[in-house]
Amino acid sequence: MSSQEKDKSIVCHKCNETITKRVITALGKTWHPEHFLCRHCDKQIEDATFNIQDGEPVCSDCFVERYTSTCAACKKPILERTICAMGENWHECCFVCDGACKKPLSNRPFYERDGKAYCKQDYEDMFAVRCAKCEKPITDSAIVAMNAKWHRDCFCCNRCENPITSQTFTIEGDKPVCPACTC
């Protein structure tokens, strides 16, 4: 073989021998099919799709075993986008609200309680302190009076129904009464 022919020949990345028959081209290199091997187990990679780690081919089994995490919800390997939340890894489709709605949480804020994730609405419905008057969740500051918590707008005089804004008030039949109505 002339030096010109040798320059045009295709050389196997593994054995540095000329490839004269079937060739595999991958990762910017050429290989004899029998030399296109997984970097970990040395098994021949025959699949059309394979994985790459540090510029070397990796078979699907080794990739799953060595490079993927397991989803905290379904316990299966994560082969696509991974959601990392609450110290765990999740498939994007498995990271959902643990409340009634079961909506995906991957692109929204969430609340965590006892290792479970919740959307804002379900978290408030399930765990927020409730107002002594309207019984709806209190999500901002509250008035603490009469051994209970109240929305500011709900802590009203039982007689005139105006909000009680002073520090002092009277209690009549377990209901607050403002100073103006007790005179």
Solvent accessible surface area in square Angstrom, and as a share of the most:
residue,aa,sasa,rsa
1,M,161,0.72
2,S,58,0.37
3,S,90,0.58
4,Q,134,0.59
5,E,99,0.44
6,K,133,0.56
7,D,122,0.63
8,K,163,0.69
9,S,30,0.19
10,I,79,0.40
11,V,64,0.37
12,C,0,0.00
13,H,79,0.35
14,K,110,0.47
15,C,42,0.25
16,N,114,0.59
17,E,109,0.49
18,T,45,0.26
19,I,14,0.07
20,T,115,0.67
21,K,181,0.77
22,R,166,0.61
23,V,59,0.34
24,I,32,0.16
25,T,98,0.57
26,A,13,0.10
27,L,54,0.27
28,G,81,0.78
29,K,59,0.25
30,T,34,0.20
31,W,8,0.03
32,H,29,0.13
33,P,16,0.10
34,E,95,0.43
35,H,46,0.21
36,F,5,0.02
37,L,35,0.17
38,C,0,0.00
39,R,95,0.35
40,H,52,0.23
41,C,51,0.30
42,D,93,0.48
43,K,134,0.57
44,Q,72,0.32
45,I,8,0.04
46,E,139,0.62
47,D,90,0.47
48,A,104,0.81
49,T,111,0.64
50,F,56,0.23
51,N,39,0.20
52,I,85,0.43
53,Q,49,0.22
54,D,126,0.65
55,G,38,0.36
56,E,55,0.25
57,P,1,0.01
58,V,0,0.00
59,C,21,0.12
60,S,55,0.35
61,D,109,0.56
62,C,13,0.08
63,F,37,0.15
64,V,53,0.30
65,E,136,0.61
66,R,132,0.48
67,Y,78,0.30
68,T,30,0.18
69,S,38,0.24
70,T,77,0.45
71,C,0,0.00
72,A,23,0.18
73,A,54,0.42
74,C,48,0.29
75,K,138,0.59
76,K,129,0.55
77,P,54,0.34
78,I,7,0.03
79,L,108,0.54
80,E,119,0.53
81,R,129,0.47
82,T,53,0.31
83,I,17,0.08
84,C,103,0.62
85,A,12,0.09
86,M,58,0.26
87,G,84,0.81
88,E,85,0.38
89,N,47,0.24
90,W,31,0.11
91,H,20,0.09
92,E,61,0.27
93,C,108,0.65
94,C,29,0.17
95,F,3,0.01
96,V,48,0.28
97,C,0,0.00
98,D,64,0.33
99,G,5,0.05
100,A,96,0.75
101,C,47,0.28
102,K,113,0.48
103,K,102,0.43
104,P,85,0.54
105,L,2,0.01
106,S,24,0.16
107,N,127,0.65
108,R,106,0.39
109,P,115,0.72
110,F,68,0.28
111,Y,83,0.32
112,E,88,0.39
113,R,100,0.36
114,D,127,0.66
115,G,50,0.48
116,K,98,0.42
117,A,4,0.03
118,Y,11,0.04
119,C,9,0.05
120,K,110,0.47
121,Q,110,0.49
122,D,13,0.07
123,Y,52,0.20
124,E,25,0.11
125,D,63,0.33
126,M,99,0.44
127,F,58,0.24
128,A,21,0.16
129,V,76,0.43
130,R,101,0.37
131,C,1,0.01
132,A,51,0.39
133,K,120,0.51
134,C,50,0.30
135,E,119,0.53
136,K,131,0.55
137,P,28,0.17
138,I,17,0.09
139,T,81,0.47
140,D,110,0.57
141,S,66,0.43
142,A,32,0.25
143,I,35,0.18
144,V,106,0.61
145,A,14,0.11
146,M,54,0.24
147,N,164,0.84
148,A,30,0.23
149,K,83,0.35
150,W,23,0.08
151,H,40,0.18
152,R,142,0.52
153,D,118,0.61
154,C,21,0.13
155,F,5,0.02
156,C,19,0.12
157,C,2,0.01
158,N,84,0.43
159,R,128,0.47
160,C,51,0.31
161,E,132,0.59
162,N,89,0.45
163,P,73,0.46
164,I,8,0.04
165,T,128,0.74
166,S,53,0.34
167,Q,177,0.79
168,T,95,0.55
169,F,59,0.25
170,T,56,0.33
171,I,92,0.47
172,E,67,0.30
173,G,73,0.70
174,D,118,0.61
175,K,102,0.43
176,P,6,0.04
177,V,0,0.00
178,C,14,0.08
179,P,54,0.34
180,A,84,0.65
181,C,30,0.18
182,T,54,0.31
183,C,152,0.91
